[in-house]
Amino acid sequence: MTWPREPAPKPASAPRLRRLRRAELPRDSVALARFLLGAIVVSDVPPGRTALRVVETEAYLPDDAAAHSFRGETARNRSMFLRRGHAYVYFIYGNHFCLNVSSEAAGVGAAVLVRAGEPLIGFEVMRLRRPRAAERDLCRGPGRLAAALGIDRRLDGCDLTAAGPLWLAAPQRPPRAIGTSARIGLTKEAERPLRFYERGSPFASGPAARNG
């Protein structure tokens, strides 16, 4: 993985972050989807560090017809079959990348989609990548989130619990309250209650009425 080298100072007020260990990640997709609320996704892709606090996730399970892994392992979805804590990055609608976290044992295809986040670090860099977005919308939705953090297929398969350009940090505060709903934008198994979000967060995606 290579990016152009562009110097950029880190924000002076950036919070201290502790990398999550794999042993801390739940061994179940639904539990991991809830656990990730409040966790921090850190991107060290040039031109500078960006990070967000996760406020919305969706789980995609091994027996799930909506999951990319449902029909088995392919070159595209191979990272879903890595042990929990790896990045699965895919391209959708010919325009957007999406970040997922593999969520089961090695060889089991499942992942948690990181749907939305609250920007924490690197606002200037995020605005360079999404110049017309309001702060509330910088990371509100999976495609916007990936764009703001500079995530693309070069990061597919990254170990998010190891040193690298993309990693997970421990929460600095827990979610106020966790809501559950059907997943968004699906045609298969759309009503399964596998979407989790921080109640009342203005950074969560979807209709506001679903986030209260």
LUMMIFI-663307 format. One record per atom (N, C-alpha, C, O, CB): residue in three letters; x, y, z. Coordinates in steps of 0.05 Angstrom, whole numbers, padded with zeros to 5 digits, always signed. Glycine has a CB too. Example, Ala and Ser with C-alpha at 12.3 -4.5 7.8 and 13.67 -1.06 7.14 Angstrom:
REM residues 2
ala+00264-00114+00156
ala+00246-00090+00156
ala+00264-00066+00156
ala+00285-00066+00169
ala+00226-00089+00181
ser+00257-00045+00142
ser+00273-00021+00143
ser+00258+00001+00157
ser+00268+00023+00161
ser+00282-00012+00114
***
This chain:
REM residues 212
met+00017-00024+00000
met+00000+00000+00000
met+00018+00025+00000
met+00035+00027+00017
met-00019+00000+00024
thr+00013+00043-00019
thr+00029+00067-00020
thr+00012+00091-00025
thr-00008+00090-00040
thr+00051+00065-00042
trp+00019+00114-00012
trp+00005+00139-00017
trp+00027+00160-00021
trp+00049+00157-00012
trp-00014+00146+00007
pro+00020+00182-00035
pro+00039+00204-00037
pro+00046+00215-00010
pro+00029+00216+00008
pro+00028+00227-00055
arg+00072+00221-00006
arg+00080+00232+00020
arg+00075+00262+00020
arg+00086+00277+00005
arg+00110+00226+00025
glu+00058+00270+00039
glu+00051+00298+00041
glu+00052+00305+00071
glu+00037+00295+00086
glu+00023+00305+00029
pro+00070+00323+00079
pro+00073+00329+00107
pro+00048+00344+00117
pro+00037+00361+00104
pro+00098+00346+00112
ala+00040+00336+00141
ala+00017+00350+00154
ala+00020+00347+00184
ala+00021+00324+00194
ala-00010+00339+00144
pro+00020+00369+00199
pro+00023+00367+00228
pro-00003+00355+00240
pro-00025+00359+00230
pro+00029+00394+00240
lys+00001+00340+00262
lys-00022+00330+00277
lys-00033+00352+00294
lys-00019+00370+00303
lys-00014+00305+00294
pro-00060+00352+00299
pro-00072+00373+00315
pro-00060+00373+00343
pro-00055+00352+00355
pro-00102+00370+00317
ala-00054+00397+00354
ala-00042+00399+00380
ala-00060+00388+00402
ala-00051+00378+00422
ala-00035+00428+00387
ser-00086+00389+00398
ser-00105+00381+00418
ser-00115+00352+00414
ser-00135+00344+00426
ser-00129+00399+00418
ala-00102+00337+00397
ala-00110+00309+00391
ala-00110+00293+00417
ala-00091+00293+00432
ala-00093+00296+00370
pro-00132+00278+00422
pro-00133+00261+00446
pro-00113+00238+00445
pro-00106+00229+00423
pro-00161+00251+00451
arg-00105+00229+00468
arg-00088+00205+00469
arg-00105+00181+00464
arg-00127+00178+00475
arg-00073+00203+00497
leu-00096+00163+00447
leu-00111+00140+00438
leu-00097+00114+00445
leu-00072+00112+00443
leu-00117+00142+00408
arg-00112+00094+00454
arg-00102+00068+00459
arg-00113+00048+00439
arg-00137+00045+00436
arg-00108+00059+00488
arg-00095+00034+00426
arg-00103+00014+00406
arg-00118-00009+00420
arg-00109-00019+00440
arg-00079+00004+00390
leu-00140-00016+00408
leu-00155-00039+00418
leu-00140-00065+00412
leu-00128-00068+00391
leu-00183-00040+00406
arg-00140-00084+00431
arg-00129-00110+00426
arg-00150-00129+00416
arg-00174-00126+00422
arg-00116-00121+00453
arg-00142-00149+00400
arg-00161-00168+00389
arg-00176-00182+00412
arg-00200-00188+00409
arg-00147-00188+00371
ala-00162-00188+00433
ala-00175-00202+00456
ala-00198-00186+00468
ala-00216-00197+00481
ala-00154-00207+00477
glu-00199-00159+00464
glu-00221-00143+00474
glu-00245-00144+00456
glu-00267-00137+00466
glu-00211-00114+00477
leu-00243-00153+00431
leu-00265-00153+00413
leu-00283-00177+00418
leu-00272-00199+00419
leu-00255-00153+00384
pro-00309-00173+00421
pro-00326-00196+00425
pro-00324-00216+00402
pro-00318-00209+00380
pro-00355-00187+00428
arg-00329-00242+00409
arg-00327-00263+00389
arg-00353-00269+00375
arg-00358-00291+00366
arg-00317-00289+00402
asp-00371-00250+00374
asp-00397-00253+00362
asp-00403-00227+00346
asp-00398-00205+00356
asp-00419-00259+00384
ser-00415-00230+00323
ser-00419-00207+00305
ser-00438-00186+00318
ser-00432-00162+00316
ser-00430-00216+00279
val-00460-00195+00329
val-00479-00176+00341
val-00466-00162+00365
val-00468-00138+00368
val-00505-00190+00350
ala-00452-00177+00382
ala-00439-00165+00405
ala-00418-00145+00396
ala-00414-00124+00408
ala-00426-00187+00423
leu-00403-00152+00374
leu-00383-00133+00364
leu-00395-00108+00353
leu-00385-00086+00357
leu-00366-00147+00343
ala-00418-00110+00339
ala-00431-00087+00329
ala-00439-00067+00351
ala-00438-00043+00347
ala-00456-00095+00313
arg-00448-00078+00374
arg-00454-00061+00396
arg-00429-00050+00410
arg-00428-00027+00418
arg-00471-00077+00417
phe-00409-00067+00412
phe-00384-00060+00425
phe-00370-00036+00411
phe-00358-00019+00424
phe-00365-00084+00427
leu-00372-00036+00384
leu-00358-00015+00369
leu-00370+00012+00372
leu-00357+00032+00365
leu-00358-00023+00340
leu-00395+00015+00382
leu-00406+00041+00387
leu-00390+00055+00408
leu-00387+00045+00430
leu-00436+00039+00395
gly-00380+00078+00401
gly-00362+00093+00420
gly-00333+00089+00414
gly-00316+00105+00422
gly-00368+00086+00448
ala-00326+00067+00401
ala-00298+00062+00393
ala-00289+00082+00372
ala-00306+00096+00360
ala-00294+00033+00383
ile-00263+00085+00369
ile-00252+00105+00351
ile-00238+00092+00328
ile-00221+00074+00332
ile-00232+00124+00366
val-00245+00100+00304
val-00231+00091+00280
val-00210+00112+00273
val-00216+00136+00269
val-00251+00086+00256
val-00185+00104+00271
val-00162+00122+00265
val-00150+00116+00238
val-00144+00093+00232
val-00141+00120+00288
ser-00148+00136+00221
ser-00135+00133+00195
ser-00110+00150+00194
ser-00111+00174+00199
ser-00155+00141+00172
asp-00088+00138+00189
asp-00062+00152+00186
asp-00054+00154+00156
asp-00030+00155+00150
asp-00041+00139+00202
val-00074+00154+00139
val-00069+00157+00110
val-00061+00186+00105
val-00074+00204+00115
val-00094+00149+00093
pro-00040+00192+00089
pro-00033+00220+00082
pro-00057+00234+00070
pro-00073+00222+00056
pro-00010+00220+00062
pro-00060+00260+00075
pro-00040+00279+00085
pro-00039+00283+00115
pro-00025+00301+00124
pro-00043+00305+00072
gly-00053+00267+00131
gly-00052+00271+00160
gly-00073+00254+00174
gly-00091+00243+00161
gly-00057+00300+00167
arg-00069+00251+00200
arg-00087+00234+00216
arg-00115+00245+00217
arg-00120+00269+00220
arg-00076+00231+00244
thr-00134+00227+00213
thr-00163+00233+00218
thr-00174+00211+00235
thr-00164+00188+00236
thr-00179+00235+00190
ala-00194+00217+00250
ala-00206+00197+00268
ala-00235+00205+00274
ala-00242+00229+00273
ala-00190+00195+00295
leu-00251+00185+00279
leu-00279+00190+00286
leu-00288+00171+00308
leu-00276+00150+00313
leu-00297+00186+00261
arg-00308+00179+00322
arg-00321+00162+00343
arg-00345+00148+00330
arg-00363+00162+00320
arg-00329+00179+00368
val-00346+00122+00331
val-00368+00107+00318
val-00394+00111+00332
val-00396+00108+00357
val-00360+00077+00317
val-00415+00118+00317
val-00441+00122+00328
val-00463+00104+00316
val-00486+00105+00324
val-00450+00151+00325
glu-00455+00088+00295
glu-00475+00072+00282
glu-00461+00048+00268
glu-00441+00052+00255
glu-00491+00088+00261
thr-00472+00024+00272
thr-00462+00000+00259
thr-00484-00018+00249
thr-00507-00014+00257
thr-00444-00015+00279
glu-00478-00037+00232
glu-00496-00058+00224
glu-00481-00084+00223
glu-00459-00086+00214
glu-00509-00052+00196
ala-00494-00105+00233
ala-00482-00132+00233
ala-00491-00147+00209
ala-00515-00146+00201
ala-00488-00147+00259
tyr-00473-00162+00197
tyr-00479-00181+00175
tyr-00468-00208+00182
tyr-00444-00212+00185
tyr-00466-00170+00148
leu-00486-00227+00185
leu-00480-00253+00199
leu-00474-00275+00179
leu-00480-00272+00155
leu-00504-00261+00216
pro-00463-00297+00188
pro-00456-00319+00170
pro-00480-00331+00155
pro-00477-00340+00132
pro-00443-00341+00185
asp-00504-00330+00167
asp-00528-00342+00154
asp-00546-00321+00141
asp-00570-00325+00138
asp-00544-00358+00175
asp-00534-00298+00134
asp-00549-00274+00127
asp-00549-00271+00097
asp-00528-00267+00084
asp-00536-00249+00141
ala-00573-00272+00085
ala-00574-00269+00056
ala-00566-00241+00046
ala-00560-00238+00022
ala-00603-00275+00046
ala-00565-00222+00064
ala-00557-00195+00056
ala-00526-00192+00058
ala-00516-00171+00048
ala-00570-00174+00074
ala-00512-00211+00069
ala-00483-00209+00072
ala-00469-00217+00046
ala-00478-00235+00032
ala-00474-00227+00095
his-00447-00203+00040
his-00431-00210+00017
his-00420-00238+00018
his-00413-00250-00003
his-00408-00190+00014
ser-00418-00249+00042
ser-00406-00276+00046
ser-00426-00298+00043
ser-00419-00322+00045
ser-00394-00277+00073
phe-00451-00292+00037
phe-00473-00312+00038
phe-00468-00335+00019
phe-00474-00358+00026
phe-00500-00299+00032
arg-00457-00330-00004
arg-00452-00351-00024
arg-00424-00361-00024
arg-00415-00376-00042
arg-00459-00340-00052
gly-00409-00354-00004
gly-00382-00365-00001
gly-00360-00344-00006
gly-00365-00321-00013
gly-00379-00388-00020
glu-00336-00353-00002
glu-00312-00336-00004
glu-00305-00330-00033
glu-00305-00349-00050
glu-00289-00348+00010
thr-00299-00305-00040
thr-00290-00297-00066
thr-00266-00278-00063
thr-00259-00271-00040
thr-00313-00283-00082
ala-00254-00270-00085
ala-00232-00251-00084
ala-00241-00225-00072
ala-00226-00212-00057
ala-00220-00247-00112
arg-00266-00217-00078
arg-00276-00191-00068
arg-00281-00191-00038
arg-00275-00172-00024
arg-00302-00184-00082
asn-00293-00213-00028
asn-00301-00213+00000
asn-00283-00228+00019
asn-00290-00234+00042
asn-00329-00225+00003
arg-00259-00235+00010
arg-00241-00252+00025
arg-00235-00242+00053
arg-00232-00257+00072
arg-00215-00255+00010
ser-00234-00215+00056
ser-00228-00204+00082
ser-00250-00208+00103
ser-00245-00207+00127
ser-00222-00174+00080
met-00274-00214+00094
met-00296-00220+00112
met-00291-00246+00127
met-00302-00251+00148
met-00323-00222+00098
phe-00274-00263+00115
phe-00268-00290+00126
phe-00243-00290+00144
phe-00236-00311+00154
phe-00265-00310+00104
leu-00230-00267+00147
leu-00208-00265+00166
leu-00218-00264+00194
leu-00241-00258+00199
leu-00191-00240+00160
arg-00201-00271+00213
arg-00210-00271+00241
arg-00218-00242+00249
arg-00209-00223+00236
arg-00188-00281+00260
arg-00233-00240+00270
arg-00245-00214+00277
arg-00224-00193+00280
arg-00202-00198+00290
arg-00261-00217+00304
gly-00231-00168+00272
gly-00214-00146+00275
gly-00198-00137+00251
gly-00179-00121+00253
gly-00195-00151+00296
his-00206-00148+00227
his-00193-00139+00202
his-00212-00122+00186
his-00237-00124+00189
his-00184-00163+00186
ala-00201-00104+00170
ala-00217-00087+00153
ala-00227-00102+00128
ala-00211-00115+00114
ala-00201-00062+00144
tyr-00252-00100+00123
tyr-00263-00109+00097
tyr-00274-00084+00083
tyr-00293-00072+00092
tyr-00286-00131+00100
val-00261-00076+00062
val-00268-00052+00047
val-00278-00060+00019
val-00264-00074+00005
val-00243-00032+00045
tyr-00302-00051+00013
tyr-00313-00057-00014
tyr-00323-00031-00027
tyr-00327-00011-00014
tyr-00336-00077-00012
phe-00326-00033-00053
phe-00335-00010-00070
phe-00364-00015-00078
phe-00371-00037-00085
phe-00316-00007-00096
ile-00380+00006-00076
ile-00409+00002-00081
ile-00419+00025-00098
ile-00410+00047-00096
ile-00424+00000-00054
tyr-00439+00018-00114
tyr-00453+00038-00131
tyr-00434+00053-00150
tyr-00440+00074-00160
tyr-00468+00058-00114
gly-00411+00041-00155
gly-00391+00053-00173
gly-00380+00079-00163
gly-00369+00095-00179
gly-00404+00057-00199
asn-00384+00085-00137
asn-00376+00112-00128
asn-00365+00113-00099
asn-00350+00131-00092
asn-00399+00130-00129
his-00372+00093-00082
his-00366+00095-00054
his-00352+00070-00044
his-00357+00048-00053
his-00392+00100-00038
phe-00333+00075-00025
phe-00322+00053-00009
phe-00336+00051+00017
phe-00347+00071+00027
phe-00291+00057-00006
cys-00336+00028+00029
cys-00348+00024+00055
cys-00329+00008+00073
cys-00316-00011+00063
cys-00376+00009+00052
leu-00328+00015+00098
leu-00311+00001+00117
leu-00327-00018+00135
leu-00347-00010+00146
leu-00296+00022+00135
asn-00317-00043+00136
asn-00329-00063+00154
asn-00306-00074+00171
asn-00283-00073+00164
asn-00343-00085+00137
val-00314-00086+00194
val-00296-00100+00211
val-00303-00130+00211
val-00326-00137+00219
val-00296-00088+00240
ser-00285-00147+00203
ser-00290-00176+00204
ser-00297-00183+00233
ser-00286-00172+00252
ser-00266-00193+00193
ser-00316-00203+00237
ser-00328-00205+00263
ser-00330-00233+00274
ser-00342-00237+00295
ser-00355-00194+00262
glu-00319-00253+00261
glu-00321-00280+00272
glu-00293-00294+00270
glu-00273-00280+00266
glu-00342-00297+00256
ala-00293-00320+00275
ala-00268-00335+00273
ala-00258-00336+00244
ala-00274-00333+00225
ala-00271-00363+00285
ala-00232-00341+00240
ala-00221-00344+00213
ala-00236-00366+00198
ala-00241-00388+00209
ala-00191-00351+00214
gly-00244-00360+00173
gly-00258-00379+00157
gly-00288-00376+00158
gly-00303-00389+00143
gly-00252-00406+00165
val-00298-00359+00176
val-00327-00353+00178
val-00332-00326+00166
val-00321-00306+00176
val-00337-00356+00208
gly-00350-00323+00146
gly-00355-00298+00133
gly-00375-00281+00147
gly-00399-00287+00145
gly-00363-00303+00105
ala-00367-00261+00160
ala-00385-00242+00174
ala-00370-00216+00179
ala-00346-00216+00181
ala-00396-00255+00201
ala-00385-00194+00182
ala-00372-00169+00187
ala-00392-00149+00199
ala-00416-00153+00198
ala-00360-00158+00161
val-00381-00127+00210
val-00397-00105+00220
val-00391-00081+00203
val-00368-00072+00200
val-00390-00099+00250
leu-00411-00070+00190
leu-00409-00045+00174
leu-00408-00021+00193
leu-00425-00018+00210
leu-00432-00042+00154
val-00388-00004+00190
val-00386+00021+00205
val-00402+00042+00189
val-00392+00051+00169
val-00356+00030+00210
arg-00426+00048+00198
arg-00444+00065+00182
arg-00440+00094+00186
arg-00444+00110+00167
arg-00472+00057+00188
ala-00432+00103+00210
ala-00431+00132+00214
ala-00413+00138+00238
ala-00410+00121+00256
ala-00459+00144+00219
gly-00402+00162+00239
gly-00384+00169+00261
gly-00384+00199+00266
gly-00392+00215+00249
gly-00356+00161+00255
glu-00376+00206+00290
glu-00373+00234+00298
glu-00344+00242+00294
glu-00326+00230+00307
glu-00381+00237+00328
pro-00338+00262+00278
pro-00310+00270+00273
pro-00296+00279+00298
pro-00308+00293+00315
pro-00309+00293+00252
leu-00271+00269+00302
leu-00256+00276+00326
leu-00230+00290+00319
leu-00223+00310+00332
leu-00250+00252+00342
ile-00215+00280+00299
ile-00188+00290+00293
ile-00186+00294+00263
ile-00196+00278+00247
ile-00166+00270+00303
gly-00173+00316+00255
gly-00167+00320+00227
gly-00190+00333+00211
gly-00194+00325+00188
gly-00160+00294+00215
phe-00204+00352+00223
phe-00226+00364+00209
phe-00217+00377+00182
phe-00232+00375+00162
phe-00239+00386+00226
glu-00194+00389+00182
glu-00185+00403+00158
glu-00180+00382+00136
glu-00187+00387+00113
glu-00159+00419+00164
val-00168+00359+00143
val-00164+00339+00123
val-00190+00327+00113
val-00193+00323+00089
val-00146+00316+00134
met-00209+00322+00131
met-00235+00312+00123
met-00248+00332+00103
met-00261+00324+00084
met-00253+00308+00147
arg-00246+00358+00109
arg-00259+00377+00091
arg-00245+00379+00064
arg-00258+00385+00044
arg-00259+00405+00105
leu-00219+00374+00063
leu-00206+00372+00037
leu-00217+00349+00021
leu-00220+00352-00004
leu-00175+00368+00041
arg-00224+00328+00034
arg-00235+00304+00020
arg-00264+00307+00014
arg-00275+00296-00005
arg-00230+00279+00036
arg-00278+00323+00031
arg-00307+00326+00027
arg-00313+00356+00030
arg-00326+00364+00050
arg-00324+00309+00048
pro-00305+00373+00011
pro-00305+00402+00015
pro-00332+00415+00018
pro-00334+00436+00029
pro-00291+00414-00008
arg-00353+00402+00008
arg-00379+00415+00009
arg-00396+00405+00033
arg-00420+00412+00035
arg-00394+00411-00017
ala-00385+00388+00049
ala-00401+00375+00071
ala-00401+00392+00096
ala-00380+00403+00104
ala-00390+00347+00077
ala-00424+00394+00109
ala-00426+00406+00135
ala-00412+00387+00155
ala-00410+00363+00150
ala-00455+00412+00143
glu-00404+00398+00178
glu-00391+00381+00198
glu-00408+00357+00205
glu-00397+00335+00208
glu-00384+00397+00223
arg-00433+00361+00209
arg-00451+00339+00216
arg-00451+00317+00195
arg-00456+00293+00202
arg-00479+00349+00221
asp-00446+00324+00170
asp-00448+00305+00148
asp-00422+00293+00139
asp-00421+00277+00121
asp-00462+00317+00125
leu-00400+00301+00152
leu-00373+00292+00143
leu-00372+00261+00143
leu-00360+00249+00124
leu-00352+00303+00160
cys-00382+00248+00164
cys-00380+00219+00167
cys-00407+00206+00172
cys-00408+00185+00184
cys-00361+00213+00190
arg-00428+00219+00162
arg-00455+00209+00168
arg-00465+00192+00144
arg-00476+00202+00125
arg-00475+00232+00173
gly-00460+00166+00146
gly-00465+00147+00124
gly-00439+00133+00117
gly-00418+00145+00118
gly-00477+00162+00100
pro-00441+00108+00109
pro-00416+00092+00104
pro-00398+00103+00082
pro-00374+00102+00085
pro-00423+00064+00099
gly-00410+00112+00060
gly-00393+00123+00038
gly-00380+00149+00046
gly-00356+00153+00040
gly-00410+00127+00014
arg-00394+00166+00059
arg-00383+00192+00068
arg-00360+00186+00088
arg-00339+00199+00088
arg-00404+00210+00081
leu-00365+00168+00107
leu-00346+00161+00127
leu-00319+00152+00114
leu-00298+00161+00122
leu-00356+00139+00146
ala-00321+00133+00096
ala-00297+00124+00083
ala-00282+00146+00068
ala-00258+00147+00068
ala-00303+00101+00064
ala-00297+00163+00054
ala-00285+00185+00040
ala-00270+00204+00059
ala-00248+00212+00053
ala-00306+00201+00024
ala-00283+00211+00081
ala-00271+00229+00100
ala-00245+00218+00112
ala-00227+00234+00118
ala-00291+00236+00122
leu-00244+00192+00116
leu-00220+00180+00128
leu-00200+00171+00107
leu-00178+00161+00114
leu-00228+00156+00144
gly-00206+00175+00081
gly-00187+00167+00060
gly-00185+00137+00056
gly-00163+00127+00049
gly-00160+00179+00066
ile-00207+00123+00061
ile-00207+00094+00059
ile-00213+00085+00031
ile-00233+00094+00020
ile-00227+00082+00080
asp-00197+00067+00020
asp-00203+00054-00005
asp-00194+00025-00004
asp-00186+00015+00017
asp-00190+00070-00029
arg-00194+00012-00027
arg-00189-00017-00027
arg-00160-00024-00019
arg-00154-00047-00013
arg-00194-00028-00055
arg-00142-00004-00020
arg-00115-00009-00011
arg-00114-00017+00019
arg-00095-00030+00028
arg-00097+00015-00015
leu-00135-00010+00034
leu-00136-00016+00062
leu-00151-00042+00068
leu-00154-00050+00091
leu-00149+00007+00077
asp-00162-00055+00047
asp-00176-00080+00051
asp-00157-00101+00063
asp-00135-00105+00054
asp-00188-00090+00024
gly-00166-00114+00084
gly-00150-00135+00097
gly-00132-00125+00119
gly-00119-00141+00132
gly-00134-00148+00077
cys-00131-00099+00124
cys-00114-00088+00146
cys-00122-00100+00173
cys-00146-00103+00178
cys-00115-00057+00147
asp-00103-00107+00189
asp-00108-00115+00216
asp-00113-00090+00233
asp-00094-00074+00237
asp-00085-00132+00228
leu-00137-00086+00242
leu-00145-00061+00256
leu-00136-00061+00285
leu-00140-00041+00299
leu-00175-00058+00255
thr-00124-00083+00294
thr-00113-00084+00321
thr-00082-00083+00321
thr-00070-00087+00342
thr-00122-00109+00335
ala-00071-00077+00298
ala-00041-00076+00296
ala-00033-00049+00285
ala-00050-00033+00275
ala-00031-00099+00277
ala-00007-00043+00288
ala+00003-00018+00277
ala-00001-00018+00246
ala+00005-00037+00233
ala+00033-00014+00284
gly-00010+00004+00236
gly-00015+00007+00207
gly-00030+00032+00201
gly-00034+00049+00219
gly-00031-00017+00197
pro-00038+00036+00176
pro-00051+00060+00168
pro-00080+00063+00177
pro-00091+00085+00176
pro-00050+00062+00138
leu-00092+00041+00186
leu-00120+00042+00195
leu-00123+00024+00219
leu-00115+00001+00218
leu-00140+00034+00172
trp-00134+00035+00241
trp-00135+00019+00266
trp-00158+00029+00284
trp-00170+00050+00280
trp-00109+00020+00281
leu-00164+00012+00304
leu-00185+00017+00323
leu-00173+00025+00350
leu-00155+00013+00360
leu-00204-00007+00326
ala-00185+00046+00362
ala-00176+00055+00388
ala-00200+00052+00408
ala-00223+00052+00400
ala-00167+00085+00387
ala-00192+00049+00433
ala-00212+00045+00454
ala-00230+00069+00457
ala-00221+00092+00453
ala-00199+00038+00480
pro-00255+00066+00465
pro-00273+00089+00470
pro-00262+00107+00492
pro-00249+00098+00511
pro-00301+00079+00477
gln-00267+00133+00489
gln-00261+00152+00510
gln-00285+00157+00527
gln-00283+00167+00549
gln-00250+00177+00498
arg-00308+00151+00516
arg-00333+00152+00531
arg-00353+00132+00518
arg-00353+00130+00494
arg-00346+00181+00533
pro-00369+00119+00534
pro-00388+00100+00523
pro-00411+00114+00510
pro-00416+00138+00515
pro-00399+00081+00545
pro-00427+00100+00493
pro-00451+00113+00481
pro-00471+00119+00503
pro-00473+00105+00523
pro-00464+00094+00460
arg-00486+00140+00500
arg-00506+00148+00520
arg-00527+00127+00524
arg-00533+00119+00546
arg-00519+00175+00512
ala-00537+00117+00502
ala-00556+00095+00502
ala-00556+00083+00474
ala-00551+00097+00454
ala-00585+00105+00510
ile-00560+00057+00472
ile-00559+00043+00447
ile-00587+00037+00436
ile-00603+00025+00450
ile-00542+00017+00449
gly-00592+00045+00412
gly-00617+00038+00398
gly-00613+00016+00379
gly-00590+00011+00370
gly-00629+00063+00384
thr-00634+00002+00372
thr-00634-00020+00353
thr-00655-00017+00332
thr-00677-00008+00339
thr-00637-00048+00368
ser-00650-00023+00307
ser-00670-00021+00286
ser-00664-00040+00264
ser-00644-00054+00264
ser-00672+00008+00276
ala-00682-00041+00245
ala-00677-00056+00220
ala-00654-00042+00205
ala-00649-00018+00209
ala-00702-00057+00202
arg-00640-00057+00188
arg-00618-00045+00173
arg-00629-00027+00150
arg-00653-00029+00143
arg-00601-00067+00161
ile-00612-00011+00139
ile-00620+00010+00120
ile-00611+00002+00092
ile-00589-00008+00088
ile-00608+00037+00128
gly-00629+00006+00072
gly-00622+00004+00044
gly-00618-00024+00033
gly-00604-00028+00014
gly-00597+00018+00039
leu-00631-00044+00046
leu-00628-00072+00037
leu-00654-00082+00024
leu-00675-00071+00028
leu-00622-00090+00061
thr-00651-00102+00007
thr-00674-00116-00005
thr-00678-00144+00006
thr-00699-00155+00005
thr-00671-00117-00035
lys-00656-00155+00018
lys-00658-00182+00030
lys-00655-00180+00060
lys-00637-00166+00071
lys-00636-00200+00018
glu-00673-00194+00074
glu-00672-00195+00103
glu-00670-00167+00115
glu-00655-00162+00135
glu-00648-00212+00113
ala-00685-00148+00104
ala-00682-00120+00111
ala-00693-00114+00139
ala-00685-00095+00151
ala-00697-00103+00091
glu-00711-00131+00149
glu-00724-00125+00175
glu-00709-00136+00199
glu-00718-00132+00222
glu-00752-00134+00175
arg-00688-00150+00195
arg-00673-00161+00218
arg-00662-00138+00235
arg-00650-00120+00224
arg-00650-00180+00209
pro-00666-00139+00261
pro-00658-00117+00279
pro-00628-00118+00284
pro-00619-00124+00306
pro-00673-00118+00305
leu-00612-00111+00264
leu-00583-00114+00265
leu-00568-00087+00261
leu-00544-00087+00257
leu-00573-00134+00245
arg-00583-00065+00262
arg-00571-00039+00262
arg-00571-00028+00290
arg-00591-00029+00304
arg-00587-00020+00242
phe-00548-00017+00298
phe-00544-00007+00325
phe-00533+00022+00324
phe-00517+00028+00307
phe-00525-00025+00342
tyr-00543+00039+00341
tyr-00535+00067+00339
tyr-00536+00080+00367
tyr-00550+00071+00385
tyr-00553+00082+00319
glu-00522+00102+00370
glu-00523+00118+00394
glu-00548+00135+00393
glu-00551+00152+00375
glu-00498+00135+00398
arg-00567+00131+00411
arg-00592+00146+00411
arg-00587+00176+00413
arg-00571+00185+00429
arg-00610+00136+00434
gly-00601+00190+00396
gly-00599+00219+00396
gly-00575+00231+00383
gly-00572+00256+00383
gly-00601+00228+00424
ser-00557+00215+00372
ser-00533+00227+00359
ser-00540+00241+00334
ser-00554+00229+00317
ser-00512+00205+00354
pro-00532+00266+00330
pro-00537+00280+00305
pro-00520+00269+00282
pro-00525+00277+00259
pro-00533+00309+00308
phe-00501+00252+00288
phe-00483+00242+00268
phe-00491+00215+00256
phe-00480+00205+00237
phe-00455+00240+00279
ala-00512+00203+00268
ala-00522+00177+00258
ala-00537+00182+00231
ala-00548+00204+00227
ala-00541+00164+00278
ser-00536+00162+00213
ser-00549+00165+00187
ser-00578+00156+00188
ser-00588+00147+00208
ser-00534+00149+00167
gly-00591+00160+00166
gly-00620+00152+00164
gly-00638+00174+00175
gly-00628+00194+00184
gly-00624+00126+00179
pro-00664+00169+00173
pro-00683+00189+00183
pro-00680+00194+00212
pro-00675+00176+00228
pro-00712+00180+00177
ala-00682+00220+00220
ala-00678+00227+00249
ala-00697+00212+00267
ala-00691+00206+00290
ala-00682+00257+00252
ala-00721+00206+00257
ala-00741+00192+00273
ala-00732+00164+00282
ala-00741+00153+00301
ala-00768+00190+00258
arg-00713+00152+00266
arg-00703+00125+00273
arg-00681+00126+00293
arg-00672+00105+00302
arg-00694+00111+00248
asn-00671+00150+00300
asn-00647+00152+00316
asn-00653+00163+00344
asn-00634+00168+00360
asn-00627+00169+00303
gly-00678+00167+00351
gly-00685+00178+00376
gly-00684+00159+00399
gly-00689+00166+00422
gly-00713+00190+00375
***
